[in-house]
């Protein structure tokens, strides 16, 4: 399953771990996704939503 918010489309971001010796290795920041029962077009579905969308009431919980 993709780690993407189904409301706002937020995805993982990529960057580097940088050590004290300035060694760089790739890393990623995952969005904080939760599986929520929400009303979508009048029907109840389970969707993956980021916590920012849950807090800002962009979804209507079932």
N, C-alpha and C positions, 0 to 999 in steps of 0.2 A: 504494500500500500504506500502511496505517496505521502510524504509529510508536508501536506499543503492544507491551509485553512480553506474550507469550502465557501466561506463568506467573503473574505477579503483577499484571498490568494497568497497569503504570506507563506514563504518557502524558507528552507535553510539558507543561511548566508555562509560564505566561505572566506577564509583568511589564513593567517599563519600563527602558529605558536612561535614565540621568539624567546630564546633562552638568554641567559646572562652573557653567554659567549656569542650571541647574535646568530646562533644556528636557527634555521627556519624549517618547520615542518608544517604540512597542511593540516587544517582543522576545520570544523564547521560548527556553527551555532544553530541549534534546532529551535523552531518555534514551540511554544508551550501549547500543545494541542490536547484537547480533551474530547472524548466521545460523548455527545449530548443528544438526548431525545428532544427534537425540536419540530415545530410545525413548519412544513415547507409546502406551500401552495395548498393549504388546508388539510394536508395529511401529515401524520406523525412519522418522522424518519429519524434514524440515527446518523448524525453527521459529525465530522471532525471539525472542530472550531477552536481558534486560538482564544486564550483567556481575555485578550483585549476586546474581542467581539462579544464575549459573554458579559463582561463588565459594562460595556457601553450599550447594552440592550439592543444589539443589532439582530438578535434572534429572539424568537418567542418560544420559551421552553414549554414542553408538553407536560 
